Amino acid sequence: MSDIIIVGAGCAGLTAAIYAARAGKSVTILENEGVGGQISTSPRVENYPGFKSISGMEFSDKLFEQACDLGAELELARAESIEKNAEGFTVKTEFGDYPARAVILATGCRHRRLELPEEERFVGKGLSYCAVCDGAFFKGKTVAVVGGGSAALQSALMLAEICEKVYLIHRRDTYRAEEKLVEQVGAAANLEPVLNATVSSLNGTDSLESVTVAVNGGRSEIKTDGLFVCIGQQADNAAFASLVALDENGYIVAGEDCRTSCEGVFAAGDCRTKQVRQLTTAAADGAVAALAACRV
Ligand SMILES: Cc1cc2nc3c(=O)[nH]c(=O)nc-3n(C[C@H](O)[C@H](O)[C@H](O)COP(=O)(O)OP(=O)(O)OC[C@H]3O[C@@H](n4cnc5c(N)ncnc54)[C@H](O)[C@@H]3O)c2cc1C
């Protein structure tokens, strides 16, 4: 039996592993895909304190190495369900059962994709899902934002402060965002709404050069250096719904203390209900959840 099982080897899970292992606990990390989580697909991270610039892969490798050196063990397996019992919990995977006294869920989330054929090829080459993360790379350039919710409008407004021109592409004729943001978008001189429009293709050779949008039955091309896809995020915690409370979007309900509705189970990082989903906040949660789990 491990003292603590951590589900997910992203920034939150690996930080939790570092804290728990340093506290002398036996730690098993279960990871479904590859170590590092979302950030391993990012070519450059420039907003994590202490690193002026680092690739997402190198960042993940460093975290993983640190966790392993401290004694945390990784098992490549998907946590399919969790049972509570007298000793603690049993995390079930297709390769077997993992018992533990406490569990930290650090399953992250995913940005919704446009589901266009060229999408994967342009990630990090003009295409981004996070203006806070990558906006600074487009200073003085032309960018487009896709989406019509508050997050998309906030991203467009943030980008309008540093970019020469921002297109805001939205599939309806009205936004689903806070009224104040809609007013600010209307007032921004360098922000051009492209309404009733959907992106139908991404174009470019080595990096993104333009997007084709379908508008009112026709098609037009928008030349742009970058495209920010802000059409929401998805959390996949259905497997744990009988153990912990989820909100309407599938995020695990937990506050700054990372405690869930089930005693002994903690949620850290992007998978929990929160406002800011970034590496720093994931790392902070990892520390908070681990220290709480050490006390179980
Ligand atoms: C392209 C890109 C660029 C970004 N750039 C930045 C940036 O510059 N700065 C910044 O601060 N943030 C950035 N972010 C956001 C940042 O990556 C996330 O906030 C951070 O990764 C969240 O960490 P996490 O550990 O909570 O989740 P994740 O990184 O999503 O990790 C969760 C892990 O859990 C695993 N998992 C899920 N379910 C299961 C299961 N049932 N069993 C086992 N394993 C499971 C997943 O495979 C994954 O590895 C970026 C995100 C993307 C996509």
The ligand as a MOL file (V3000), in Angstrom:
LIG
                    3D

  0  0  0     0  0            999 V3000
M  V30 BEGIN CTAB
M  V30 COUNTS 53 58 0 0 0
M  V30 BEGIN ATOM
M  V30 1 C -0.0810 24.3120 -25.6370 0
M  V30 2 C -0.1600 24.7960 -24.1900 0
M  V30 3 C 0.6830 25.7910 -23.7650 0
M  V30 4 C 0.6200 26.2180 -22.4400 0
M  V30 5 N 1.4970 27.1830 -22.0510 0
M  V30 6 C 1.5210 27.5640 -20.7580 0
M  V30 7 C 2.4820 28.5240 -20.3130 0
M  V30 8 O 3.2840 29.0400 -21.0850 0
M  V30 9 N 2.4460 28.8650 -19.0010 0
M  V30 10 C 1.5580 28.3280 -18.1010 0
M  V30 11 O 1.6170 28.6630 -16.9180 0
M  V30 12 N 0.6420 27.4170 -18.5120 0
M  V30 13 C 0.6010 27.0270 -19.8040 0
M  V30 14 N -0.3310 26.1200 -20.2280 0
M  V30 15 C -1.3000 25.6070 -19.2290 0
M  V30 16 C -0.6090 24.5190 -18.3860 0
M  V30 17 O -0.0350 23.5590 -19.2370 0
M  V30 18 C -1.6220 23.8570 -17.4510 0
M  V30 19 O -2.2020 24.8260 -16.6110 0
M  V30 20 C -0.9260 22.7920 -16.5970 0
M  V30 21 O -0.3540 21.8190 -17.4390 0
M  V30 22 C -1.8970 22.1250 -15.6370 0
M  V30 23 O -1.2250 21.0750 -15.0040 0
M  V30 24 P -2.0290 19.8480 -14.3930 0
M  V30 25 O -1.0110 18.9700 -13.7760 0
M  V30 26 O -3.1390 20.3270 -13.5650 0
M  V30 27 O -2.7300 19.1220 -15.6220 0
M  V30 28 P -2.1590 18.4640 -16.9640 0
M  V30 29 O -0.9430 19.1120 -17.4370 0
M  V30 30 O -3.3470 18.4220 -17.8760 0
M  V30 31 O -1.7920 16.9650 -16.5320 0
M  V30 32 C -2.7700 16.0230 -16.2100 0
M  V30 33 C -2.2220 14.6280 -16.4650 0
M  V30 34 O -3.1410 13.6590 -15.9380 0
M  V30 35 C -3.2140 12.5570 -16.8330 0
M  V30 36 N -4.4920 11.8760 -16.6010 0
M  V30 37 C -5.7380 12.3710 -16.8260 0
M  V30 38 N -6.6710 11.4660 -16.4600 0
M  V30 39 C -5.9950 10.3730 -15.9970 0
M  V30 40 C -6.3980 9.1060 -15.4710 0
M  V30 41 N -7.6930 8.7720 -15.3420 0
M  V30 42 N -5.4380 8.2230 -15.1030 0
M  V30 43 C -4.1170 8.5290 -15.2120 0
M  V30 44 N -3.6700 9.7270 -15.7130 0
M  V30 45 C -4.6080 10.6270 -16.0810 0
M  V30 46 C -3.0920 13.2050 -18.2110 0
M  V30 47 O -2.6570 12.2480 -19.1720 0
M  V30 48 C -2.0520 14.2950 -17.9420 0
M  V30 49 O -0.7350 13.8350 -18.1600 0
M  V30 50 C -0.3220 25.6630 -21.5370 0
M  V30 51 C -1.1980 24.6670 -21.9790 0
M  V30 52 C -1.1240 24.2180 -23.2940 0
M  V30 53 C -2.0620 23.1260 -23.7730 0
M  V30 END ATOM
M  V30 BEGIN BOND
M  V30 1 1 1 2
M  V30 2 1 2 3
M  V30 3 2 2 52
M  V30 4 2 3 4
M  V30 5 1 4 5
M  V30 6 1 4 50
M  V30 7 2 5 6
M  V30 8 1 6 7
M  V30 9 1 6 13
M  V30 10 2 7 8
M  V30 11 1 7 9
M  V30 12 1 9 10
M  V30 13 2 10 11
M  V30 14 1 10 12
M  V30 15 2 12 13
M  V30 16 1 13 14
M  V30 17 1 14 15
M  V30 18 1 14 50
M  V30 19 1 15 16
M  V30 20 1 16 17
M  V30 21 1 16 18
M  V30 22 1 18 19
M  V30 23 1 18 20
M  V30 24 1 20 21
M  V30 25 1 20 22
M  V30 26 1 22 23
M  V30 27 1 23 24
M  V30 28 2 24 25
M  V30 29 1 24 26
M  V30 30 1 24 27
M  V30 31 1 27 28
M  V30 32 2 28 29
M  V30 33 1 28 30
M  V30 34 1 28 31
M  V30 35 1 31 32
M  V30 36 1 32 33
M  V30 37 1 33 34
M  V30 38 1 33 48
M  V30 39 1 34 35
M  V30 40 1 35 36
M  V30 41 1 35 46
M  V30 42 1 36 37
M  V30 43 1 36 45
M  V30 44 2 37 38
M  V30 45 1 38 39
M  V30 46 1 39 40
M  V30 47 2 39 45
M  V30 48 1 40 41
M  V30 49 2 40 42
M  V30 50 1 42 43
M  V30 51 2 43 44
M  V30 52 1 44 45
M  V30 53 1 46 47
M  V30 54 1 46 48
M  V30 55 1 48 49
M  V30 56 2 50 51
M  V30 57 1 51 52
M  V30 58 1 52 53
M  V30 END BOND
M  V30 END CTAB
M  END
